[in-house]
Amino acid sequence: MEQPIVKVKNKRGVRVIPGFGLSLGVTMAMLGCVVLIPLASLFLSAGKLGLGEFWAVVTSPHVVFGYVVSLSCALAAALINAVSGMILAWVLVRYDFPGKRLMDGLVELPFALPTAVAGISLTYLYSDQGWIGGLFAKMGIPIAYTRVGITIAMTFVGIPFVVRAVQPVLEKLDRQYEEAATMLGAGRTRIFFKVILPELFPALLAGFGLALARGIGEYGSVVFIAGNIPYKTQIAPLLIMSKLEQYKYGDATAIALVLLLVSFLLMLSINSVQIYMQRFSHGQDAAGDGLSSLRKVTEPHHDEGSPLVKYVLVGAGALFLAVMLVLPLCVVVVNALKDGIDAYMEAVLDEYTVRAFGLTALSTLVAVLVNTVFGMFAAFLLSKFYFRGRQVIATLIDLPFSISPVIAGLVFILTFGNIGWMGDFLKVHGIKIVFAVPGVILATVFVTFPFVFRELFPVMNAQGKDEEEAAALMGAGGFTIFRKITFPHVKWALLYGMVLCAARAMGEFGAVSVISGHLRGKTNTLPLHVEILYNEFQTTAAFAVSSILVILAVVILIVRNLVEWKKKGYGSVRAAR
């Protein structure tokens, strides 16, 4: 006899599912060690300056100019990404055309491609002798080493945020409202602005905010194309790095604290938008059908509309991706092989390259392992239990998304360096973190901290907790519940998060650049090795080493697409049950 589904109703505040204490303990312990304690060092260091000295630093003309350049270029890049990202999301959802899957995969490229590689390729592409920069130089319009170049670099790193924020919402949008408006005589333009855009606006705003936050703090892709020209192209993260190179830690701390506060306010705003979306979204997904983060496998309803509009939008999207993403990859390949295969092999098999690759692999492996453990505990805690402070914890977890990597490196220097509050203790016990391998690993873990959590949380949250509560009432333990019930629902999301985490860790540049000390053969990762070769004018060797990272990025994108395909297949099986 078939047993009826048990609907568990418990009193408010009573926790049926076991594991709250363990999940909270592990989450807060790891959050504290990786994020909160290092960030607290920034505030402690800033407190030593005094209000007058702090104000003098952050309001000095060159610092204010740096803030203006950072904010203006990031805002311009975020606006470009909002428009282009909306177009890309629209054509990927509403149209069917050759190369659609390739276009969808290319959107993820800025996540996988190291920013240092993007930086040198964009600089070469838009310099006065570059493929694109040369054309504009003939008209007297410089691009590299100007605000235009900085905006292009920030646009590059921000592309995926808008597309991936808008795309799933557009996929799940109820078409009945559009059909009703059409029957009432509304045109396509009116339907878009009056019916579709209001539904997409919260997601569009969230993507815009993430792209803006990423642009403000971006360092790796900007440092090469900016040129660090005072009162012209000197952005705030570059100012922080310059102050650190001059051993002016107080000045660097003051500048970083302002950027940190801006980042926190942006993330708080983004989380508020997400709350708005959850509260006012309609339909099955808003109610929580258990599969909201897995794309529904229904028969796609393509809106071909006007052929002219379709061709224009698809062409615009393809042109944008070609110029922003494909051409920089072509630059890497062409320049890597410019001097022949022998020169290429000599560069990639060089002793320092091999050692840099080993350290990159080690830091990536540790980051993935640590953040996988944290992501599972944190996602379980925030999705299965309701308590005061949930939103605060979620916001704190997201902070590494928007904090400049340069600030991430700085906080570890202020914590574990000779000037840090733990510096004397570490020196007495012979423990070296800053300018050593442990520091490189810690910085990598920090910048990749939210990735696994952010992939797991929406899946667990949409799954609900009825099944776990029923199993708990039947006497199942916490580990058994997670292994038998929770994990099967989230396994593909977990793998997807691990892939993204690995991609980000592999290409980390800014934070590692600050804390590594650039010790060749000891603390240099592949992105740092690329920078050294490029600054030594070993251009061919720099692009040859960059090609290794490009190959790894392509492999990661392929794995990402395979995981996405598996997620869709899993979603179809679950939906059919």
VENPE-V378141 format. One record per residue. SS is DSSP state (h for helix, s for strand, l for the rest). D_CENTER is the distance of its C-alpha to the mean C-alpha in Angstrom with 2 decimals. Layout:
<<SS;D_CENTER> <SS;D_CENTER>>
This chain:
<<l;49.86> <l;46.30> <l;44.86> <l;43.39> <l;39.77> <l;39.67> <l;38.11> <l;37.56> <l;38.18> <l;38.03> <l;38.94> <l;36.42> <l;34.93> <l;36.23> <l;33.68> <l;34.89> <l;32.01> <l;32.33> <l;29.61> <h;28.62> <h;29.77> <h;28.17> <h;24.76> <h;24.88> <h;26.13> <h;23.59> <h;20.64> <h;22.05> <h;23.19> <h;19.87> <h;18.05> <h;20.89> <h;21.00> <h;17.38> <h;16.30> <h;19.40> <h;22.01> <h;20.18> <h;19.20> <h;22.85> <h;23.99> <h;22.57> <h;24.72> <h;27.68> <h;27.60> <h;27.39> <h;30.33> <l;32.49> <l;32.39> <l;34.40> <h;33.78> <h;35.75> <h;34.06> <h;30.57> <h;31.50> <h;33.07> <h;29.96> <h;27.47> <l;30.07> <l;31.28> <h;31.33> <h;28.98> <h;26.32> <h;26.72> <h;26.48> <h;23.20> <h;21.81> <h;23.29> <h;21.83> <h;18.26> <h;18.58> <h;20.61> <h;18.55> <h;15.24> <h;17.30> <h;18.83> <h;15.64> <h;14.26> <h;17.75> <h;17.84> <h;14.63> <h;16.17> <h;19.31> <h;18.15> <h;15.47> <h;18.36> <h;20.64> <h;18.48> <h;17.93> <h;21.67> <h;22.95> <h;20.88> <h;22.32> <h;25.73> <l;27.00> <l;28.04> <l;28.38> <l;28.46> <l;25.19> <h;23.17> <h;21.46> <h;20.70> <h;19.18> <h;17.01> <h;15.83> <h;15.26> <l;12.70> <l;10.23> <h;11.41> <h;8.92> <h;6.42> <h;9.67> <l;11.54> <l;11.67> <h;11.56> <h;15.17> <h;16.35> <h;14.94> <h;16.65> <h;20.02> <h;20.17> <h;19.50> <h;22.02> <h;24.54> <h;24.08> <h;24.63> <l;27.15> <l;30.77> <l;31.60> <l;28.53> <l;28.67> <l;27.47> <h;28.02> <h;31.57> <h;32.45> <h;31.47> <h;33.15> <l;36.40> <l;36.18> <l;35.61> <l;31.95> <l;29.73> <l;25.96> <l;24.72> <l;25.18> <l;25.15> <h;22.94> <h;22.72> <h;21.12> <h;18.59> <h;17.78> <h;17.46> <h;14.96> <h;12.79> <h;13.40> <h;12.29> <h;8.66> <h;8.64> <h;10.57> <h;8.62> <h;7.73> <h;11.52> <h;12.78> <h;11.16> <h;12.15> <h;15.62> <h;16.49> <h;17.23> <h;19.13> <h;21.12> <h;21.96> <l;23.44> <l;25.21> <l;28.93> <l;30.92> <h;34.14> <h;33.50> <h;33.13> <h;36.26> <h;38.16> <h;37.33> <h;38.47> <h;41.71> <l;42.30> <l;42.19> <l;38.82> <l;37.41> <h;33.99> <h;32.79> <h;34.07> <h;32.57> <h;29.10> <h;29.29> <h;31.33> <h;30.15> <h;26.77> <h;24.84> <h;25.67> <h;24.19> <h;20.95> <h;20.71> <h;18.91> <h;16.06> <h;16.21> <h;16.23> <h;13.21> <h;11.18> <h;13.02> <h;12.27> <h;8.46> <h;9.10> <h;11.83> <h;10.21> <h;7.71> <h;11.01> <h;13.18> <h;11.69> <l;10.99> <l;13.53> <h;13.45> <h;13.80> <h;16.03> <h;18.37> <h;20.33> <h;20.84> <h;21.54> <l;24.41> <l;24.36> <l;27.50> <l;28.73> <l;29.15> <l;27.58> <l;24.09> <l;23.39> <l;20.15> <h;19.59> <h;17.33> <h;19.99> <h;22.64> <h;21.32> <h;21.42> <h;24.87> <h;26.15> <h;25.13> <h;26.95> <l;29.92> <l;29.75> <l;29.52> <h;27.34> <h;28.57> <h;27.55> <h;24.07> <h;23.77> <h;25.01> <h;22.63> <h;19.62> <h;20.92> <h;21.00> <h;17.39> <h;16.51> <h;18.70> <h;17.18> <h;13.65> <h;15.38> <h;17.31> <h;14.45> <h;12.76> <h;16.34> <h;16.94> <h;14.02> <h;15.36> <h;18.78> <h;17.94> <h;16.93> <h;20.27> <h;22.04> <h;20.77> <h;22.00> <h;25.21> <h;26.23> <l;24.89> <l;27.83> <l;28.52> <h;28.18> <h;24.48> <h;24.72> <h;27.49> <l;25.60> <l;27.09> <l;25.23> <l;23.10> <l;21.02> <l;17.69> <l;19.63> <l;20.61> <l;24.30> <l;26.42> <l;29.03> <l;30.83> <l;28.65> <l;30.34> <l;29.75> <l;30.85> <l;32.25> <l;33.96> <l;35.36> <h;35.08> <h;34.77> <h;31.81> <h;30.13> <h;30.75> <h;29.63> <h;26.27> <h;25.57> <h;26.77> <h;24.66> <h;21.46> <h;22.56> <h;23.55> <h;20.28> <h;18.35> <h;21.22> <h;21.25> <h;17.57> <h;16.52> <h;19.79> <h;21.85> <h;19.61> <h;19.87> <h;23.60> <h;23.89> <h;22.66> <h;25.12> <h;28.03> <h;27.85> <h;27.35> <l;30.61> <l;32.41> <l;34.79> <l;35.42> <h;34.44> <h;36.25> <h;34.25> <h;31.02> <h;32.09> <h;33.29> <h;29.91> <h;27.89> <l;30.64> <l;31.07> <h;31.33> <h;28.55> <h;26.21> <h;27.12> <h;26.61> <h;23.20> <h;22.24> <h;23.66> <h;21.73> <h;18.41> <h;19.44> <h;20.59> <h;17.57> <h;15.33> <h;17.98> <h;18.31> <h;14.64> <h;14.60> <h;17.97> <h;17.38> <h;14.21> <h;16.04> <h;18.98> <h;17.20> <h;15.20> <h;18.55> <h;20.54> <h;18.25> <h;17.79> <h;21.55> <h;22.43> <h;20.66> <h;21.62> <h;25.17> <l;26.46> <l;26.90> <l;27.57> <l;27.33> <l;24.15> <h;21.79> <h;19.80> <h;19.80> <h;18.48> <h;15.62> <h;14.77> <h;15.14> <h;12.85> <h;10.00> <h;10.99> <h;8.93> <h;5.80> <h;8.25> <l;10.67> <l;11.43> <h;11.44> <h;15.12> <h;15.74> <h;14.31> <h;16.89> <h;19.49> <h;19.55> <h;20.38> <h;23.11> <h;24.47> <h;24.59> <h;25.78> <l;27.14> <l;30.81> <l;30.32> <l;28.30> <l;30.03> <l;29.84> <h;30.87> <h;34.60> <h;34.22> <h;32.15> <h;34.62> <h;37.61> <l;36.30> <l;35.25> <l;31.54> <l;29.24> <l;25.50> <l;24.69> <l;25.31> <l;25.43> <h;23.55> <h;22.83> <h;20.99> <h;18.77> <h;18.01> <h;17.48> <h;15.00> <h;13.00> <h;13.30> <h;12.24> <h;8.82> <l;8.12> <l;10.25> <l;8.82> <h;7.55> <h;11.21> <h;12.38> <h;10.30> <h;11.74> <h;15.11> <h;15.79> <h;16.38> <h;18.51> <h;20.55> <h;20.95> <h;22.22> <h;24.47> <l;26.40> <l;28.60> <h;32.08> <h;32.22> <h;31.19> <h;33.72> <h;36.43> <h;35.93> <h;36.06> <h;39.31> <l;40.72> <l;40.24> <l;37.13> <l;35.31> <h;31.69> <h;30.77> <h;32.77> <h;31.12> <h;27.60> <h;28.76> <h;30.93> <h;29.29> <h;25.67> <h;24.34> <h;25.80> <h;23.90> <h;20.43> <h;20.86> <h;19.04> <h;16.04> <h;16.16> <h;16.38> <h;13.51> <h;11.24> <h;12.95> <h;12.35> <h;8.55> <h;9.04> <h;11.67> <h;9.91> <h;7.43> <h;10.63> <h;12.87> <l;11.54> <l;11.04> <l;13.46> <h;13.76> <h;14.22> <h;16.32> <h;18.24> <h;19.40> <h;20.48> <h;21.78> <l;24.73> <l;24.44> <l;27.21> <l;27.80> <l;28.30> <l;27.24> <l;23.83> <l;22.38> <l;19.57> <h;19.45> <h;17.16> <h;19.58> <h;22.49> <h;21.48> <h;21.50> <h;24.91> <h;26.41> <h;25.32> <h;26.73> <l;29.90> <l;30.28> <l;30.05> <h;28.18> <h;29.11> <h;28.15> <h;24.74> <h;24.03> <h;25.63> <h;23.31> <h;20.33> <h;21.70> <h;21.19> <h;17.44> <h;17.68> <h;19.78> <h;17.43> <h;14.57> <h;17.16> <h;18.24> <h;14.83> <h;14.70> <h;18.25> <h;17.60> <h;14.79> <h;17.46> <h;20.06> <h;18.22> <h;17.65> <h;21.36> <h;22.33> <h;20.52> <h;22.50> <h;25.62> <h;25.25> <h;24.76> <h;27.91> <h;29.91> <h;29.04> <h;29.79> <h;33.10> <l;34.26>>
